[in-house]
Amino acid sequence: MLNDKVISIVGAGISGLSCALKLAGSKLTKGHTIRIFENGDRTGGRAHSIKVDDFSIDLGAGRFSPALHPNVSKLINELGEKIEVFPFTKIACPHPHHVGLKEILAQLKPKMLSSYNESFFQFLCNHMGNEKSHAIINGLGYDSLYLLQISPKIAYDIIEKHPEIQCFSDNEGYEWFNLVDGFSALVKSLYERAAVLGVEFYFEHKLVNIQTKSNSTLLEFSGCDQQEIWNNSSYTVLALPPTAMSSLNVDFPNSWSDFTYGSIPLFKGFIFFDSPWWQDYNLENKVTIVDNPLRKLYFKSDKYIFFYTDSAYADFWHEETKKGDKEYINTVMRLIGMALNISIKELPRPSSNKFKYWPSGVEFALETYPEHPPVLSKNNGTIIATSDAYTPHCGWMEGGIIAGRNAAEHILKQLEKSGVTEEKMN
Ligand SMILES: Cc1cc2nc3c(=O)[nH]c(=O)nc-3n(C[C@H](O)[C@H](O)[C@H](O)COP(=O)(O)OP(=O)(O)OC[C@H]3O[C@@H](n4cnc5c(N)ncnc54)[C@H](O)[C@@H]3O)c2cc1C
């Protein structure tokens, strides 16, 4: 795998694919080979949908709002992906804690400007007392809001930018959509586009080691056959989230960044039934936030029910699934019954289910000031790390697209400079 002009991208998530497409579309990379190495056997990373019967479900990323995610929206339009309304912006069976919540949060918001070094939960407790603060976060359904690493600024960002709870902010009217064929369809289109432009893909290649030489970087992969595979590149983009970076031997973040990084586990559980019994309760296309481990419970048209949890309850469900399908489903059904005040005996048994636990579902920089640099780089700018976690859109595909393009721009600028120098020398 030796070639003078190789650009290697590690990670075929939306960041890596966006980087590859921007590079491959530029005349500055003429004569270069662009390669993407991916640990898994598919593209997309945390954007991952699967087919169940004749429809798609998103086990990872599942929705976007054109107002908040213009690059995702533009890409989806350009690629002609089919969209449908993601209807979960109105909460059914409102929680008693929801009464007056929008006003409370609006009144507290200016005060966060004078709150330094305290978490959102501490900030709430200082202003509202412990009991009311628990009630507020329980009513919001995102348990990351309890975490010590979540500052008031990040917490308001979470509240304002999530469809289920944007109604407690000024973003109440934002529209949200999902892809009819799931977000893997978007990723597949990006992959096909990149392949047409000549980008080479190597799946089941896990980066395990990096060595630098004067003008190039040697990348060691463990392949599916466990052989060592070395690749020699003039530019290397590590389109990997901070947790994946930390597991490489590159001293991340210490010798890369002044920032510290955090991550939160996520869990999505999908339950299928022979008939959409929730229609009898007028719950079609509604979401409810509950004070039990299901936290956010969604009733998707006449198709299925799903629940979505983060932080401690994501770990809780991960442990439940280890007890086996029967026990896991019994717990889910008991909690659905409790949430809706229906006896479990009146609920039909599910016909099947799917779930996915993401140990580091969302990754982010803990410091919100100063702004994170668009990319991190080493070795005279020839090794570049990029992730949605480094952008103001951390935790969103929007951030992944921006991150990938930032890394590509960084390389293109260097290629432009070296092209001008070469021309002068000739
Ligand atoms: C449950 C869940 C729900 C979400 N909901 C939404 C949503 O509704 N809307 C939204 O916009 N976003 C959502 N997100 C976030 C979104 O999925 C991510 O922001 C985005 O996919 C990040 O893309 P990425 O390419 O930066 O990282 P990733 O998708 O994590 O891609 C990184 C890739 O690198 C590969 N890799 C890792 N280590 C190595 C190695 N050593 N060698 C080779 N390859 C390696 C991985 O296999 C992976 O394919 C959600 C995420 C999750 C988990």
The ligand as a MOL file (V3000), in Angstrom:
LIG
                    3D

  0  0  0     0  0            999 V3000
M  V30 BEGIN CTAB
M  V30 COUNTS 53 58 0 0 0
M  V30 BEGIN ATOM
M  V30 1 C -28.7700 6.7190 19.9150 0
M  V30 2 C -28.2820 7.9210 19.1690 0
M  V30 3 C -29.1990 8.8580 18.7540 0
M  V30 4 C -28.7810 9.9800 18.0370 0
M  V30 5 N -29.7230 10.8460 17.5720 0
M  V30 6 C -29.3520 11.8060 16.7060 0
M  V30 7 C -30.3360 12.5480 15.9940 0
M  V30 8 O -31.5290 12.3190 16.1750 0
M  V30 9 N -29.9210 13.4870 15.1110 0
M  V30 10 C -28.5860 13.7320 14.8790 0
M  V30 11 O -28.2760 14.5970 14.0510 0
M  V30 12 N -27.6320 13.0190 15.5150 0
M  V30 13 C -27.9690 12.0720 16.4150 0
M  V30 14 N -27.0190 11.3050 17.0190 0
M  V30 15 C -25.5970 11.6860 16.8810 0
M  V30 16 C -24.9950 11.2920 15.5320 0
M  V30 17 O -25.2300 9.9270 15.3030 0
M  V30 18 C -23.5040 11.5820 15.5800 0
M  V30 19 O -23.3010 12.9330 15.9060 0
M  V30 20 C -22.8150 11.3280 14.2350 0
M  V30 21 O -23.2450 10.1410 13.6510 0
M  V30 22 C -21.3060 11.3260 14.4800 0
M  V30 23 O -20.6310 10.9570 13.3090 0
M  V30 24 P -19.0530 10.7400 13.3100 0
M  V30 25 O -18.6800 10.3250 11.9640 0
M  V30 26 O -18.4010 11.9700 13.8680 0
M  V30 27 O -18.7790 9.6090 14.3940 0
M  V30 28 P -19.2360 8.0770 14.3480 0
M  V30 29 O -20.5720 7.9660 13.7410 0
M  V30 30 O -19.0490 7.5680 15.7300 0
M  V30 31 O -18.1950 7.3930 13.3520 0
M  V30 32 C -16.9030 7.0220 13.7340 0
M  V30 33 C -16.5070 5.7880 12.9290 0
M  V30 34 O -15.1720 5.4460 13.2590 0
M  V30 35 C -15.0630 4.0380 13.3680 0
M  V30 36 N -13.8960 3.7530 14.2350 0
M  V30 37 C -13.7760 3.9570 15.5660 0
M  V30 38 N -12.5460 3.5810 15.9890 0
M  V30 39 C -11.8690 3.1460 14.8940 0
M  V30 40 C -10.5380 2.6410 14.6810 0
M  V30 41 N -9.6430 2.5080 15.6660 0
M  V30 42 N -10.1910 2.2800 13.4190 0
M  V30 43 C -11.0650 2.4060 12.3910 0
M  V30 44 N -12.3190 2.8800 12.5310 0
M  V30 45 C -12.7320 3.2620 13.7710 0
M  V30 46 C -16.3910 3.6190 13.9800 0
M  V30 47 O -16.6570 2.2490 13.7190 0
M  V30 48 C -17.3610 4.5590 13.2720 0
M  V30 49 O -17.8670 4.0030 12.0830 0
M  V30 50 C -27.3960 10.1860 17.7580 0
M  V30 51 C -26.4640 9.2370 18.1980 0
M  V30 52 C -26.8940 8.1100 18.8860 0
M  V30 53 C -25.8840 7.0810 19.3210 0
M  V30 END ATOM
M  V30 BEGIN BOND
M  V30 1 1 1 2
M  V30 2 1 2 3
M  V30 3 2 2 52
M  V30 4 2 3 4
M  V30 5 1 4 5
M  V30 6 1 4 50
M  V30 7 2 5 6
M  V30 8 1 6 7
M  V30 9 1 6 13
M  V30 10 2 7 8
M  V30 11 1 7 9
M  V30 12 1 9 10
M  V30 13 2 10 11
M  V30 14 1 10 12
M  V30 15 2 12 13
M  V30 16 1 13 14
M  V30 17 1 14 15
M  V30 18 1 14 50
M  V30 19 1 15 16
M  V30 20 1 16 17
M  V30 21 1 16 18
M  V30 22 1 18 19
M  V30 23 1 18 20
M  V30 24 1 20 21
M  V30 25 1 20 22
M  V30 26 1 22 23
M  V30 27 1 23 24
M  V30 28 2 24 25
M  V30 29 1 24 26
M  V30 30 1 24 27
M  V30 31 1 27 28
M  V30 32 2 28 29
M  V30 33 1 28 30
M  V30 34 1 28 31
M  V30 35 1 31 32
M  V30 36 1 32 33
M  V30 37 1 33 34
M  V30 38 1 33 48
M  V30 39 1 34 35
M  V30 40 1 35 36
M  V30 41 1 35 46
M  V30 42 1 36 37
M  V30 43 1 36 45
M  V30 44 2 37 38
M  V30 45 1 38 39
M  V30 46 1 39 40
M  V30 47 2 39 45
M  V30 48 1 40 41
M  V30 49 2 40 42
M  V30 50 1 42 43
M  V30 51 2 43 44
M  V30 52 1 44 45
M  V30 53 1 46 47
M  V30 54 1 46 48
M  V30 55 1 48 49
M  V30 56 2 50 51
M  V30 57 1 51 52
M  V30 58 1 52 53
M  V30 END BOND
M  V30 END CTAB
M  END
